[in-house]
Amino acid sequence: MAARTPRVFTVTSGKGGVGKTNIAVNLACQLAREGARVVLLDADFGLANVDVLLGVCPSLDIFHLFSARTRLEDVLFPTAYGFSILPAGSGFNKVTELKTGERLELLHALEPLADRLDVLIVDTGAGAGETVLYFNMAAQERLLVLSPEPTSMADAYALIKDLKVKGVEKFRVCINMCPTERQGKQIFTKLYDACDQFMTGVSLDLAGIIPQDPNVRTSVMKQKPFTELFPASPASQSLKKLAQSVQKWPAARRAGGNIQFFWKSMLLR
């Protein structure tokens, strides 16, 4: 009988400043609230700030799995919101340069997650750098976050184009910090039409529209998820719909004891 593997997806963006990490943190919070076992991996190795948004200070990060042969249990950091994070240390930006033995070592350390969680969220860096492409190629799904700014649209298109070249054609789209739902749909339509015209085979689905909401900035300043501080706010209500959409995304399966997990596809490339 086939066994389910965790639902693994990236939260990614073509440019910084679109609220990507805040979306990832609040999705983790909301999915955990709904009963899912969630781990959020901070894969923005250059500007890691999941811990900052949560107001926590983990003493270990993924890099310690190599430098000190630390156990995964030592690095996993439980939050007060029902999910755990795998923090990234600033300067740990050589994941694609690991030797084969180191890749296997990391695979061995992370494989137990396959049987211990329902959702793995990977918060990538912004842009189309090698590490960003690497994580997006490996994940089952990609949630592409953009804002109403024209530069955000252009950079999102560029990221899709770069991933298309590498064989990735399916994307979920989240329009963040949008003045109106109508404007969000218009932005999505523009991106959809551009991809449809110039990149045959690319599939875009509108996963959610998160409105402009002053409560979001307040929550950032307080270093707490806005879904926790202001659950009735417009942004929280829209984020809840996004989380419900995520729960409907298909999850991969594995046969018997043969673990076909995200890390195997990523680390053995």
Order of alpha helices (4+ residues) and beta strands (2+ residues): beta-beta-alpha-beta-alpha-alpha-alpha-beta-beta-alpha-beta-alpha-beta-alpha-beta-alpha-beta-alpha-alpha-alpha-beta-alpha
